Amino acid sequence: MALRGKPVDAELVELTELARTAGAAVADTVVQKADRIDPAVWIGRGKSEAVAERVRSEQFQLIIFNGLLSPTQLRNLQDMVGSDVKILDRPGLILDIFAMHARSRDAKLRVELAQLQYLLPRLAGLWRHLERQQGGIGTRGPGETQIEVDRRMARKRIGALQEQIGRLGRARSVQRSGRESLPRVALVGYTNAGKSTLLNALTHADVFADDHLFSTLDTKTAALVFPSADGLQGPPPRVLVSDTVGFIRSLPDHLFDAFLSTLDEVREADLLLHVIDASNAEFRTQAATVSDVLSKISVDRPVLTVFNKADRLDARPDHLLREYPDSLFISARTGLGLAGLRETVRQKTVAPAAAR
């Protein structure tokens, strides 16, 4: 569904890519233009009934809504399509992808925390069919309902997860403070801009990189080593380069908050490389999303704009060079422009550090 006057094509393309990343085969898309969101069923009673009828007739297994469904909307829509059809909203879909790609203990804890915070207000709808009393022998009153038990257990688990994540965060802080006093560079950008591929290309690291959304949920750091200047003794100059989780538009607050502390590398960096997918028609919107997030977390660091995937462009990006005069165009996959990027990073990090 889209509100009148709001473009939907780009959002549907992104939602389709999210669905495919999660392993879903997209059979069709339905657009409902309206002046406001229906508080009961999100897309309006008539359209939701038509969708429910089609889902039943064609035996679809999953419906994904490009927005945040309230617990009431989810419950009403579930009643219309039946319990054998799964309903996901955009945040729920992103959470599924995060769960698929979480590899480290820290990432798994953060995903579980975000899932519980997302599910907690929706438990009433999920467990409505199990709304039963659980009184016990020797107790007074009817006892707790199943939903009350689940809420209490969820809140207890949320507290335990927050404590574990806090301990891991403090350990990371100690680890960062114990590193050599090397200049630090952080890669930031929209999801699937190619940050992990660029980290590998710059540092010869071997971090996981894939052409899917949210392939990286953990911060990875590797050293970029520069050739020693002629006549200089000692080890060659180095900088630490960190890959960070990608951003995406309309990320729910609880999911953003769950991964907020993983952006400490961004806050402490001497230089940010804002990696943009030059081949994506929506790169301006994506770049604005990244800038908004950096502003939201009060990051004030020098930024070098790096347009990646330049090998996919049909012609020289002269208009973009005029629009972004201090930017660089590269391809982390083919190596195009990497020598120039390395030299620019050296000039902005190693040279100032040596002059101090």
Secondary structure, DSSP 8 states (H G I E B T S, - for coil): -EETTS--HHHHHHHHHHHHHTT---------EESS-BTTTBS-HHHHHHHHHHHHHHT--EEEESS---HHHHHHHHHHH-TTSEEEEHHHHHHHHHHHH--SHHHHHHHHHHHHHHHGGGHHHHTGGG--EE--TT-SSS-EEHHHHHHHHHHHHHHHHHHHHHHHHHHHHHHHHTS-S--EEEEEEBTTSSHHHHHHHHH-------SSTT---S-EEEEEE----TT--SS--EEEEEE---B-TT--HHHHHHTGGGGHHHHT-SEEEEEEETT-TTHHHHHHHHHHHHHHTT----EEEEEE-GGG-SS--HHHHHHSTT-EE--TTT-TTHHHHHHHHHHHHHHHHHH-
